[in-house]
């Protein structure tokens, strides 16, 4: 991202007129669009990694000791795409 900013600064020649000025503006716009595409791709990757992390942490919790059960569809308060689990309360000692 900093490289794009340097490139935009380098092209800051507003004293140009005519066709050169138009081409310069278009190159700035192209760089900006490319930067936003990269930002969107990074955001999508972060979301995908968060989903994967949550799934892996759920699997890790399911492997631990303790009573747990999968809730039926009619018992779920707000339905989601994935299964919902409920852990039984353990007595504190």
N, CA, C and O atoms as a GROMACS GRO file, in nm:
protein
  372
    1UNK      N    1   0.081  -0.120   0.000
    1UNK     CA    2   0.000   0.000   0.000
    1UNK      C    3   0.085   0.126   0.000
    1UNK      O    4   0.050   0.221  -0.070
    2UNK      N    5   0.197   0.133   0.075
    2UNK     CA    6   0.278   0.254   0.072
    2UNK      C    7   0.336   0.282  -0.066
    2UNK      O    8   0.354   0.398  -0.104
    3UNK      N    9   0.366   0.177  -0.142
    3UNK     CA   10   0.421   0.198  -0.276
    3UNK      C   11   0.321   0.275  -0.363
    3UNK      O   12   0.361   0.361  -0.441
    4UNK      N   13   0.194   0.243  -0.350
    4UNK     CA   14   0.092   0.311  -0.429
    4UNK      C   15   0.087   0.458  -0.392
    4UNK      O   16   0.075   0.544  -0.479
    5UNK      N   17   0.097   0.487  -0.263
    5UNK     CA   18   0.097   0.625  -0.219
    5UNK      C   19   0.215   0.702  -0.275
    5UNK      O   20   0.202   0.818  -0.313
    6UNK      N   21   0.332   0.637  -0.280
    6UNK     CA   22   0.450   0.701  -0.337
    6UNK      C   23   0.429   0.728  -0.485
    6UNK      O   24   0.467   0.833  -0.537
    7UNK      N   25   0.368   0.630  -0.553
    7UNK     CA   26   0.343   0.648  -0.696
    7UNK      C   27   0.246   0.763  -0.720
    7UNK      O   28   0.263   0.842  -0.813
    8UNK      N   29   0.143   0.773  -0.634
    8UNK     CA   30   0.047   0.882  -0.650
    8UNK      C   31   0.114   1.017  -0.624
    8UNK      O   32   0.085   1.114  -0.694
    9UNK      N   33   0.201   1.024  -0.525
    9UNK     CA   34   0.270   1.149  -0.496
    9UNK      C   35   0.361   1.188  -0.612
    9UNK      O   36   0.369   1.305  -0.649
   10UNK      N   37   0.428   1.089  -0.667
   10UNK     CA   38   0.521   1.115  -0.775
   10UNK      C   39   0.448   1.174  -0.896
   10UNK      O   40   0.506   1.255  -0.969
   11UNK      N   41   0.323   1.134  -0.917
   11UNK     CA   42   0.249   1.180  -1.033
   11UNK      C   43   0.170   1.309  -1.006
   11UNK      O   44   0.080   1.342  -1.083
   12UNK      N   45   0.200   1.380  -0.901
   12UNK     CA   46   0.125   1.499  -0.865
   12UNK      C   47   0.176   1.620  -0.945
   12UNK      O   48   0.240   1.708  -0.889
   13UNK      N   49   0.147   1.623  -1.074
   13UNK     CA   50   0.187   1.732  -1.162
   13UNK      C   51   0.061   1.795  -1.218
   13UNK      O   52   0.020   1.764  -1.330
   14UNK      N   53   0.000   1.884  -1.141
   14UNK     CA   54  -0.125   1.945  -1.185
   14UNK      C   55  -0.103   2.057  -1.286
   14UNK      O   56  -0.198   2.109  -1.344
   15UNK      N   57   0.024   2.095  -1.309
   15UNK     CA   58   0.050   2.201  -1.405
   15UNK      C   59   0.038   2.152  -1.549
   15UNK      O   60   0.038   2.233  -1.642
   16UNK      N   61   0.030   2.022  -1.569
   16UNK     CA   62   0.014   1.967  -1.704
   16UNK      C   63  -0.128   1.994  -1.753
   16UNK      O   64  -0.223   1.992  -1.675
   17UNK      N   65  -0.142   2.018  -1.880
   17UNK     CA   66  -0.273   2.045  -1.938
   17UNK      C   67  -0.296   1.954  -2.056
   17UNK      O   68  -0.204   1.895  -2.112
   18UNK      N   69  -0.420   1.944  -2.093
   18UNK     CA   70  -0.456   1.872  -2.215
   18UNK      C   71  -0.453   1.722  -2.199
   18UNK      O   72  -0.495   1.667  -2.097
   19UNK      N   73  -0.403   1.656  -2.302
   19UNK     CA   74  -0.405   1.510  -2.309
   19UNK      C   75  -0.317   1.447  -2.202
   19UNK      O   76  -0.354   1.345  -2.144
   20UNK      N   77  -0.201   1.506  -2.176
   20UNK     CA   78  -0.112   1.452  -2.073
   20UNK      C   79  -0.178   1.455  -1.936
   20UNK      O   80  -0.165   1.361  -1.858
   21UNK      N   81  -0.248   1.563  -1.908
   21UNK     CA   82  -0.318   1.575  -1.780
   21UNK      C   83  -0.427   1.468  -1.768
   21UNK      O   84  -0.443   1.408  -1.662
   22UNK      N   85  -0.500   1.445  -1.877
   22UNK     CA   86  -0.605   1.344  -1.877
   22UNK      C   87  -0.545   1.205  -1.853
   22UNK      O   88  -0.599   1.127  -1.774
   23UNK      N   89  -0.434   1.174  -1.921
   23UNK     CA   90  -0.369   1.043  -1.902
   23UNK      C   91  -0.319   1.027  -1.760
   23UNK      O   92  -0.328   0.919  -1.703
   24UNK      N   93  -0.267   1.135  -1.703
   24UNK     CA   94  -0.218   1.131  -1.566
   24UNK      C   95  -0.332   1.105  -1.469
   24UNK      O   96  -0.319   1.025  -1.376
   25UNK      N   97  -0.445   1.172  -1.491
   25UNK     CA   98  -0.563   1.150  -1.406
   25UNK      C   99  -0.612   1.006  -1.416
   25UNK      O  100  -0.648   0.945  -1.316
   26UNK      N  101  -0.613   0.953  -1.538
   26UNK     CA  102  -0.659   0.815  -1.558
   26UNK      C  103  -0.566   0.716  -1.488
   26UNK      O  104  -0.613   0.618  -1.431
   27UNK      N  105  -0.436   0.741  -1.491
   27UNK     CA  106  -0.344   0.649  -1.424
   27UNK      C  107  -0.364   0.656  -1.273
   27UNK      O  108  -0.352   0.555  -1.205
   28UNK      N  109  -0.394   0.775  -1.220
   28UNK     CA  110  -0.423   0.787  -1.077
   28UNK      C  111  -0.548   0.707  -1.041
   28UNK      O  112  -0.551   0.636  -0.940
   29UNK      N  113  -0.648   0.718  -1.125
   29UNK     CA  114  -0.774   0.647  -1.100
   29UNK      C  115  -0.749   0.496  -1.104
   29UNK      O  116  -0.801   0.422  -1.020
   30UNK      N  117  -0.670   0.450  -1.201
   30UNK     CA  118  -0.639   0.307  -1.211
   30UNK      C  119  -0.567   0.258  -1.086
   30UNK      O  120  -0.598   0.151  -1.034
   31UNK      N  121  -0.470   0.337  -1.037
   31UNK     CA  122  -0.397   0.300  -0.916
   31UNK      C  123  -0.490   0.294  -0.796
   31UNK      O  124  -0.479   0.204  -0.712
   32UNK      N  125  -0.582   0.388  -0.788
   32UNK     CA  126  -0.677   0.390  -0.676
   32UNK      C  127  -0.769   0.269  -0.681
   32UNK      O  128  -0.795   0.206  -0.579
   33UNK      N  129  -0.818   0.235  -0.800
   33UNK     CA  130  -0.905   0.119  -0.815
   33UNK      C  131  -0.831  -0.008  -0.778
   33UNK      O  132  -0.886  -0.096  -0.710
   34UNK      N  133  -0.706  -0.019  -0.821
   34UNK     CA  134  -0.626  -0.137  -0.788
   34UNK      C  135  -0.605  -0.147  -0.637
   34UNK      O  136  -0.609  -0.256  -0.580
   35UNK      N  137  -0.583  -0.034  -0.573
   35UNK     CA  138  -0.564  -0.034  -0.428
   35UNK      C  139  -0.690  -0.080  -0.356
   35UNK      O  140  -0.683  -0.156  -0.260
   36UNK      N  141  -0.805  -0.032  -0.402
   36UNK     CA  142  -0.930  -0.074  -0.338
   36UNK      C  143  -0.958  -0.222  -0.362
   36UNK      O  144  -1.010  -0.290  -0.274
   37UNK      N  145  -0.924  -0.273  -0.479
   37UNK     CA  146  -0.941  -0.416  -0.505
   37UNK      C  147  -0.855  -0.498  -0.410
   37UNK      O  148  -0.899  -0.600  -0.356
   38UNK      N  149  -0.731  -0.454  -0.390
   38UNK     CA  150  -0.642  -0.524  -0.299
   38UNK      C  151  -0.696  -0.519  -0.156
   38UNK      O  152  -0.688  -0.618  -0.083
   39UNK      N  153  -0.749  -0.405  -0.117
   39UNK     CA  154  -0.807  -0.392   0.017
   39UNK      C  155  -0.924  -0.486   0.035
   39UNK      O  156  -0.936  -0.551   0.139
   40UNK      N  157  -1.011  -0.494  -0.064
   40UNK     CA  158  -1.126  -0.585  -0.056
   40UNK      C  159  -1.080  -0.730  -0.047
   40UNK      O  160  -1.138  -0.809   0.028
   41UNK      N  161  -0.978  -0.765  -0.124
   41UNK     CA  162  -0.927  -0.902  -0.120
   41UNK      C  163  -0.870  -0.935   0.018
   41UNK      O  164  -0.889  -1.045   0.069
   42UNK      N  165  -0.802  -0.838   0.078
   42UNK     CA  166  -0.747  -0.860   0.211
   42UNK      C  167  -0.857  -0.875   0.315
   42UNK      O  168  -0.848  -0.960   0.404
   43UNK      N  169  -0.962  -0.793   0.305
   43UNK     CA  170  -1.074  -0.803   0.398
   43UNK      C  171  -1.143  -0.938   0.385
   43UNK      O  172  -1.180  -1.000   0.485
   44UNK      N  173  -1.160  -0.984   0.261
   44UNK     CA  174  -1.224  -1.114   0.239
   44UNK      C  175  -1.140  -1.226   0.299
   44UNK      O  176  -1.192  -1.320   0.359
   45UNK      N  177  -1.009  -1.216   0.282
   45UNK     CA  178  -0.919  -1.318   0.338
   45UNK      C  179  -0.927  -1.318   0.491
   45UNK      O  180  -0.927  -1.425   0.552
   46UNK      N  181  -0.933  -1.201   0.552
   46UNK     CA  182  -0.944  -1.193   0.698
   46UNK      C  183  -1.074  -1.258   0.743
   46UNK      O  184  -1.074  -1.334   0.841
   47UNK      N  185  -1.184  -1.230   0.675
   47UNK     CA  186  -1.312  -1.292   0.712
   47UNK      C  187  -1.307  -1.443   0.698
   47UNK      O  188  -1.356  -1.515   0.785
   48UNK      N  189  -1.248  -1.491   0.590
   48UNK     CA  190  -1.236  -1.636   0.571
   48UNK      C  191  -1.152  -1.700   0.681
   48UNK      O  192  -1.187  -1.806   0.733
   49UNK      N  193  -1.042  -1.634   0.716
   49UNK     CA  194  -0.956  -1.688   0.822
   49UNK      C  195  -1.026  -1.686   0.958
   49UNK      O  196  -1.007  -1.777   1.038
   50UNK      N  197  -1.106  -1.584   0.985
   50UNK     CA  198  -1.182  -1.579   1.110
   50UNK      C  199  -1.283  -1.693   1.118
   50UNK      O  200  -1.298  -1.756   1.222
   51UNK      N  201  -1.352  -1.719   1.007
   51UNK     CA  202  -1.448  -1.830   1.004
   51UNK      C  203  -1.378  -1.962   1.028
   51UNK      O  204  -1.426  -2.047   1.104
   52UNK      N  205  -1.263  -1.980   0.963
   52UNK     CA  206  -1.187  -2.103   0.980
   52UNK      C  207  -1.140  -2.119   1.124
   52UNK      O  208  -1.145  -2.229   1.179
   53UNK      N  209  -1.095  -2.009   1.185
   53UNK     CA  210  -1.049  -2.013   1.323
   53UNK      C  211  -1.163  -2.050   1.417
   53UNK      O  212  -1.145  -2.130   1.509
   54UNK      N  213  -1.281  -1.991   1.395
   54UNK     CA  214  -1.396  -2.022   1.480
   54UNK      C  215  -1.436  -2.169   1.467
   54UNK      O  216  -1.469  -2.233   1.566
   55UNK      N  217  -1.433  -2.221   1.345
   55UNK     CA  218  -1.466  -2.362   1.324
   55UNK      C  219  -1.365  -2.453   1.393
   55UNK      O  220  -1.403  -2.552   1.456
   56UNK      N  221  -1.238  -2.419   1.382
   56UNK     CA  222  -1.135  -2.501   1.446
   56UNK      C  223  -1.145  -2.495   1.598
   56UNK      O  224  -1.126  -2.596   1.666
   57UNK      N  225  -1.176  -2.377   1.653
   57UNK     CA  226  -1.190  -2.366   1.799
   57UNK      C  227  -1.312  -2.444   1.848
   57UNK      O  228  -1.307  -2.503   1.956
   58UNK      N  229  -1.421  -2.446   1.769
   58UNK     CA  230  -1.538  -2.526   1.806
   58UNK      C  231  -1.502  -2.674   1.807
   58UNK      O  232  -1.539  -2.746   1.900
   59UNK      N  233  -1.431  -2.720   1.706
   59UNK     CA  234  -1.390  -2.860   1.702
   59UNK      C  235  -1.301  -2.895   1.821
   59UNK      O  236  -1.311  -3.004   1.877
   60UNK      N  237  -1.214  -2.803   1.860
   60UNK     CA  238  -1.126  -2.825   1.975
   60UNK      C  239  -1.208  -2.835   2.104
   60UNK      O  240  -1.181  -2.920   2.189
   61UNK      N  241  -1.309  -2.748   2.118
   61UNK     CA  242  -1.395  -2.753   2.236
   61UNK      C  243  -1.476  -2.882   2.240
   61UNK      O  244  -1.499  -2.938   2.348
   62UNK      N  245  -1.520  -2.930   2.124
   62UNK     CA  246  -1.598  -3.054   2.120
   62UNK      C  247  -1.515  -3.175   2.158
   62UNK      O  248  -1.569  -3.276   2.204
   63UNK      N  249  -1.385  -3.168   2.139
   63UNK     CA  250  -1.298  -3.280   2.173
   63UNK      C  251  -1.270  -3.288   2.323
   63UNK      O  252  -1.227  -3.392   2.372
   64UNK      N  253  -1.292  -3.180   2.396
   64UNK     CA  254  -1.263  -3.177   2.539
   64UNK      C  255  -1.362  -3.263   2.616
   64UNK      O  256  -1.467  -3.302   2.564
   65UNK      N  257  -1.327  -3.291   2.741
   65UNK     CA  258  -1.416  -3.369   2.828
   65UNK      C  259  -1.538  -3.286   2.865
   65UNK      O  260  -1.537  -3.163   2.856
   66UNK      N  261  -1.641  -3.354   2.907
   66UNK     CA  262  -1.762  -3.286   2.952
   66UNK      C  263  -1.881  -3.325   2.867
   66UNK      O  264  -1.868  -3.370   2.753
   67UNK      N  265  -1.999  -3.304   2.927
   67UNK     CA  266  -2.122  -3.339   2.855
   67UNK      C  267  -2.164  -3.223   2.766
   67UNK      O  268  -2.165  -3.107   2.809
   68UNK      N  269  -2.196  -3.255   2.647
   68UNK     CA  270  -2.246  -3.155   2.552
   68UNK      C  271  -2.344  -3.224   2.460
   68UNK      O  272  -2.339  -3.346   2.438
   69UNK      N  273  -2.433  -3.144   2.406
   69UNK     CA  274  -2.531  -3.203   2.314
   69UNK      C  275  -2.562  -3.103   2.204
   69UNK      O  276  -2.550  -2.982   2.221
   70UNK      N  277  -2.602  -3.157   2.093
   70UNK     CA  278  -2.638  -3.075   1.977
   70UNK      C  279  -2.786  -3.040   1.990
   70UNK      O  280  -2.870  -3.129   2.007
   71UNK      N  281  -2.819  -2.912   1.981
   71UNK     CA  282  -2.958  -2.871   1.994
   71UNK      C  283  -3.037  -2.902   1.867
   71UNK      O  284  -2.985  -2.892   1.756
   72UNK      N  285  -3.163  -2.941   1.887
   72UNK     CA  286  -3.250  -2.966   1.773
   72UNK      C  287  -3.293  -2.833   1.713
   72UNK      O  288  -3.281  -2.728   1.776
   73UNK      N  289  -3.342  -2.840   1.591
   73UNK     CA  290  -3.383  -2.718   1.518
   73UNK      C  291  -3.491  -2.640   1.592
   73UNK      O  292  -3.490  -2.517   1.591
   74UNK      N  293  -3.586  -2.711   1.656
   74UNK     CA  294  -3.697  -2.641   1.723
   74UNK      C  295  -3.655  -2.576   1.854
   74UNK      O  296  -3.728  -2.492   1.906
   75UNK      N  297  -3.539  -2.612   1.909
   75UNK     CA  298  -3.492  -2.557   2.036
   75UNK      C  299  -3.399  -2.436   2.018
   75UNK      O  300  -3.365  -2.370   2.116
   76UNK      N  301  -3.359  -2.408   1.897
   76UNK     CA  302  -3.265  -2.299   1.870
   76UNK      C  303  -3.341  -2.167   1.870
   76UNK      O  304  -3.443  -2.153   1.802
   77UNK      N  305  -3.290  -2.069   1.945
   77UNK     CA  306  -3.357  -1.939   1.956
   77UNK      C  307  -3.342  -1.861   1.826
   77UNK      O  308  -3.441  -1.816   1.768
   78UNK      N  309  -3.218  -1.845   1.779
   78UNK     CA  310  -3.197  -1.775   1.651
   78UNK      C  311  -3.120  -1.871   1.559
   78UNK      O  312  -3.002  -1.897   1.580
   79UNK      N  313  -3.188  -1.923   1.458
   79UNK     CA  314  -3.126  -2.024   1.371
   79UNK      C  315  -3.004  -1.970   1.297
   79UNK      O  316  -3.002  -1.856   1.251
   80UNK      N  317  -2.903  -2.054   1.286
   80UNK     CA  318  -2.782  -2.020   1.212
   80UNK      C  319  -2.758  -2.129   1.107
   80UNK      O  320  -2.832  -2.226   1.097
   81UNK      N  321  -2.652  -2.109   1.030
   81UNK     CA  322  -2.622  -2.206   0.924
   81UNK      C  323  -2.565  -2.334   0.982
   81UNK      O  324  -2.595  -2.444   0.934
   82UNK      N  325  -2.483  -2.322   1.085
   82UNK     CA  326  -2.416  -2.439   1.139
   82UNK      C  327  -2.489  -2.497   1.259
   82UNK      O  328  -2.587  -2.439   1.306
   83UNK      N  329  -2.442  -2.612   1.308
   83UNK     CA  330  -2.504  -2.674   1.425
   83UNK      C  331  -2.475  -2.593   1.552
   83UNK      O  332  -2.373  -2.524   1.561
   84UNK      N  333  -2.566  -2.604   1.649
   84UNK     CA  334  -2.551  -2.533   1.776
   84UNK      C  335  -2.537  -2.636   1.886
   84UNK      O  336  -2.615  -2.732   1.891
   85UNK      N  337  -2.439  -2.618   1.973
   85UNK     CA  338  -2.413  -2.711   2.082
   85UNK      C  339  -2.438  -2.643   2.215
   85UNK      O  340  -2.427  -2.521   2.228
   86UNK      N  341  -2.473  -2.726   2.316
   86UNK     CA  342  -2.495  -2.674   2.450
   86UNK      C  343  -2.418  -2.762   2.548
   86UNK      O  344  -2.426  -2.885   2.542
   87UNK      N  345  -2.344  -2.699   2.637
   87UNK     CA  346  -2.267  -2.772   2.736
   87UNK      C  347  -2.345  -2.776   2.867
   87UNK      O  348  -2.412  -2.680   2.904
   88UNK      N  349  -2.336  -2.889   2.935
   88UNK     CA  350  -2.403  -2.904   3.063
   88UNK      C  351  -2.322  -2.830   3.170
   88UNK      O  352  -2.199  -2.830   3.167
   89UNK      N  353  -2.393  -2.769   3.265
   89UNK     CA  354  -2.325  -2.696   3.372
   89UNK      C  355  -2.247  -2.795   3.458
   89UNK      O  356  -2.296  -2.903   3.490
   90UNK      N  357  -2.126  -2.758   3.494
   90UNK     CA  358  -2.045  -2.840   3.584
   90UNK      C  359  -2.045  -2.776   3.721
   90UNK      O  360  -2.045  -2.654   3.735
   91UNK      N  361  -2.044  -2.861   3.823
   91UNK     CA  362  -2.044  -2.812   3.959
   91UNK      C  363  -1.904  -2.761   3.994
   91UNK      O  364  -1.805  -2.830   3.973
   92UNK      N  365  -1.900  -2.639   4.046
   92UNK     CA  366  -1.772  -2.582   4.087
   92UNK      C  367  -1.732  -2.642   4.220
   92UNK      O  368  -1.815  -2.661   4.309
   93UNK      N  369  -1.605  -2.673   4.235
   93UNK     CA  370  -1.559  -2.739   4.358
   93UNK      C  371  -1.481  -2.645   4.443
   93UNK      O  372  -1.435  -2.683   4.551
   0.00000   0.00000   0.00000
